[in-house]
Structure formats: structure tokens, C-alpha cells
Amino acid sequence: MGYLKEFKEFAAKGNVVDLAVGLVIGAAFGKIVTSFVSDVLMPPIGVLVGGVNFTDFKFTVLAATETAEAVTINYGNFIQTVFDFLIIAFAIFWVVKVMNKMKKEEVAAPAAPPAPSNEEVLLGEIRDLLKKK
């Protein structure tokens, strides 16, 4: 029973919830980037290189027979996935860079000087009284 209680404490921590939210948002962001690359970015690139659709690039290892489909290495899909990765990595790089810059600005703000201690206040008053005499 101790393991169940320990797991509940672990799962209830804020970091675990933050990680879960980040994972879900990251998965959705990955789908958006995949769609952007395959539906928006790659068609014009394909036109620029002669009307090529990168997902059609494949190497046939074993030709199709009447009973089996062809065995292929789909390196065009790999190229597409590399583009997806590069765009996601670039976007995450900029998000982290902006977050780090905001943290540096928070740290760079000087803290207010601490209030003088009672001893310092009393010494200041004594100094002021001595100056008046």
C-alpha cells in the first residue's frame, strides 16, 4: 500500500502536471508543424526543384508480387520528418531564448537596499545631534 501512496504524492506534484500539460501541447504543436511542412512548405520547394513530391521518394528493396506488396525504404518521408524536426527545434530554441532573456531581466533588476538597522538609525541620530552642537 505504501507504493500507491508514494505514487499519489508523486503524481500530485506540480512538476508532473506541468510536464503532462507540456507533453500535450508539444504533441499538438508537432501536428501543426507537420501540417505546415507537408502542406505549406514542401509543395513550393518541390515545385522549385522540378515538381517533385518528396514523400514519393523511395527505394524498392523487393518488388511487389501477386501475393505481397513491394518492400520499400521511404527516404522521402524521412526528408519530410527532418524538415519537421528542424522547424520544431528552431521554434523551441526561440521560445527558450526568449524565456532565458526574461529571466535575466528579472535577475538584473537591482534589489532595493535593506532598511538600516536600529543601531544604524541611532548612530545617525547621534551624528546629527553632534553636528548641531
C-alpha positions in Angstrom: 0.0 0.0 0.0 3.0 2.3 0.6 3.8 2.4 -3.1 0.3 3.6 -4.0 0.5 6.5 -1.5 4.0 7.4 -2.7 2.8 7.3 -6.4 -0.2 9.6 -5.5 2.2 12.1 -3.8 4.5 12.0 -6.9 1.6 12.4 -9.3 0.2 15.3 -7.3 3.3 17.4 -7.5 3.1 20.4 -9.7 6.1 19.4 -11.9 4.3 16.2 -13.0 1.2 18.2 -14.0 3.3 20.8 -15.8 5.1 18.0 -17.7 1.8 16.4 -18.7 0.5 19.8 -20.0 3.7 20.4 -21.8 3.6 17.0 -23.5 0.0 17.5 -24.7 0.8 21.0 -26.0 4.0 19.7 -27.6 2.2 16.9 -29.4 -0.4 19.4 -30.8 2.4 21.8 -31.8 4.1 18.9 -33.6 1.0 18.2 -35.6 0.8 21.8 -36.5 4.4 21.9 -37.7 4.0 18.6 -39.6 1.0 20.0 -41.4 2.9 23.3 -42.1 5.8 21.4 -43.5 3.9 18.9 -45.6 1.1 21.1 -46.8 2.6 24.6 -47.0 6.4 24.4 -47.1 7.2 21.3 -49.1 4.9 21.8 -52.2 6.7 25.1 -53.2 10.1 23.5 -52.5 9.0 20.6 -54.7 8.0 23.0 -57.5 11.3 24.8 -57.2 13.2 21.6 -57.7 11.1 20.4 -60.6 7.7 19.5 -59.4 9.0 16.8 -57.1 6.9 15.4 -54.1 9.4 14.4 -51.5 7.1 11.8 -49.9 7.2 9.9 -53.2 10.9 9.3 -52.9 11.5 5.6 -52.1 14.0 2.8 -52.8 12.4 -0.5 -53.7 14.2 -3.4 -51.8 11.8 -6.1 -53.1 9.4 -5.7 -55.9 5.7 -6.4 -55.5 4.4 -9.8 -56.3 0.9 -11.1 -56.8 0.7 -12.1 -53.1 2.8 -9.4 -51.4 3.3 -5.7 -51.6 6.6 -4.1 -52.5 9.2 -3.6 -49.7 10.4 -0.1 -49.9 12.7 2.3 -48.0 10.7 5.6 -47.9 13.5 8.1 -47.6 11.2 10.9 -48.8 9.2 10.5 -45.6 12.5 10.8 -43.7 13.3 14.0 -45.5 9.9 15.4 -44.6 10.4 14.3 -41.0 13.8 16.0 -40.9 12.2 19.3 -42.0 9.6 18.9 -39.3 12.3 18.3 -36.7 14.3 21.3 -37.8 11.3 23.7 -37.7 10.2 22.4 -34.2 13.8 22.6 -32.9 14.1 26.2 -34.2 10.8 27.2 -32.7 11.7 25.7 -29.3 15.1 27.3 -29.5 13.5 30.8 -29.8 11.0 30.1 -27.0 13.8 29.0 -24.7 15.9 32.0 -25.8 13.1 34.5 -25.0 12.3 32.8 -21.7 16.0 33.0 -20.7 16.1 36.7 -21.7 13.1 37.4 -19.5 14.7 35.6 -16.5 17.9 37.6 -17.0 15.9 40.8 -16.9 14.3 39.8 -13.7 17.6 39.0 -12.1 19.2 42.1 -13.5 16.8 44.4 -11.7 18.6 45.6 -8.6 17.1 44.8 -5.3 16.1 47.6 -3.0 18.7 48.3 -0.4 17.8 46.8 3.0 16.4 49.2 5.6 19.0 50.4 8.1 19.2 48.5 11.4 18.2 50.2 14.7 21.8 50.6 15.6 22.5 52.5 12.3 19.4 54.7 12.8 20.6 55.6 16.4 24.1 56.3 15.2 22.7 58.5 12.5 20.7 60.5 15.1 23.7 60.8 17.3 25.8 62.1 14.4 23.1 64.6 13.5 22.9 65.9 17.1 26.7 66.3 17.3 26.7 68.3 14.1 24.1 70.7 15.6 26.4 71.5 18.6 
